């Protein structure tokens, strides 16, 4: 697997002669710009994508943008110099990534948004999980266990369009039940454990009481909640949710510290994206049943179904799928 940082890729491009670039064009070549590699799922999914695209007969160059929007613009320019045939992007910022798309489109290169939508840009396809359903699964799990009480919703950053959809799903469930619950909603500025930790601390400082449930829009935020609860001797007493079914969160589910997470089978998303890229590069039709308005365009979209994961079905979901082994989840030290 070839994953570049920006500086390494620029040096790599500079070292290529026009003959060498031409020699590399013996197979279809995709540039995949990652938002970051510190989130567990992106590491896994780049491997799944590469495996599938290689099986189809193509090759992939990955670039880690280190969660910096400007790095994604530099990455797109460098990948076009190499001569990639298509770009796949996990945007750091839904709005700031628009120039990345335009750079590629000006060069006649198709662009697919992976999991996160890019706003106001002429994307060819958007492939993701149904984020509204993600929110509904999380809120539904909480209301099933909690008949009344206080709920803190900790949403994702406004720069990620998925945050809007997840929140919509959460409140599709909570709004009809407002008489049962005291609901407080806030959001982090970035997908980070520290941001989550600080937001929950701020909530406690202003409300002076621990909520009965904290709905975290992603596992990376759930880690921050776990830290706060642990410091306040409340871990295991507050209903916690997450999304992504990260290994350590699955272990916390086993311990009873987290109620559930939303499993988004990354292998299915990565393989579907590879198949769509391969199809469009080979001038084949791609069947989509929906479009997504990104503020300026209606983008052909593929939505995959998320899966609720809790203590009862860990074996039949993430373990049965081979995402983790039984020992990794149940027998960790």
C-alpha positions, 0 to 999 in steps of 0.5 A: 500500500502506497500512502503519501504525506504531501511533502513526500508526494511532491518530491515523488512527482518531481522525480518522475520523468514524462517517460516514467509517468507514461509507463505507469499508465498500463492500468487505471490509476485512482488517487484517494485523498484521505481526511486523516489516518488517526481514525481507526476506520480510515486505516481499515477502509483504505486497505479494503479499497485498495484490495478490491481495486487491485483485484479489478485490475487497477492501482491506487495512490493514497494521500493522508491530508492530516485533517488539513483542508489545504493539504487536500488541495495540494494533494489533488494537484500532485495526484493530477501531475502523476496522471491519475484517472479518478479521485476519491475524497474523504473531505476534511471540510465539506465546504473547503473541499469544493476547490479540490473537486473543481481542480479535478473536473477542470482536468476532466477527471471524475470525482467521488465523495467517500462517506462525507458529502462535499458541498457546492461542487460538481461531484460525479457520485457520493457513496456513504451510509444512511446518516439519518438512520445512524442518528435514529438508531442511536436515539432509539437505543437510548429511548428504549432503555431510558423512560424519562430523564435528561439527554445530552446530544453531542453532535459532530462538527458543522464542517461535516455534512453527515453531522447534519444528517445524524442530528436529523435522525436523532431528533426524528426520534427525540422530538416526539418525546420531548415531554419525557426528556430534558434534552440539551444539544451541542456539537464539537468543533472537530472530530476529536476526543478532547473536543468531546471531553471539553464540551461535556465538561462545559455542560456539567459546569453549566448544568451541575448534574450528570445527564442520564444519557449522552448520545455521541455522534461518533466513537471518537467523541464517546472516548471523551465522554468515557473520560469525563464519566470515569473522572466523575465515578459515573462510568457505567451509570450513564447511557452512552452511544457512538458510531463506527464500532471501533474496537475499544468501544466494542470492548466498552460495550462488553464491559457495560460502559457503552450501550451501543455503537453503529457499525458501518461495514467499511469493507462494503463501503470501500468495495462498493466505491471501488466498483463504482470507480471501476465502472465509470472509468470503463464507461459502464452505467452505475445504478443509483436510486437517490440523489443528494443536493449538495447546495448547488448540484443533485449528486447521484448517491449510493446509501448503505445501511448501518447496523446497530451493535450492542452486547447482545449482537456483537458476535453476529455483527462485527465478529461474524463479519470478520471485522474483529475476532472474538478474542479481540473483543471479549478477551482483551487485557 
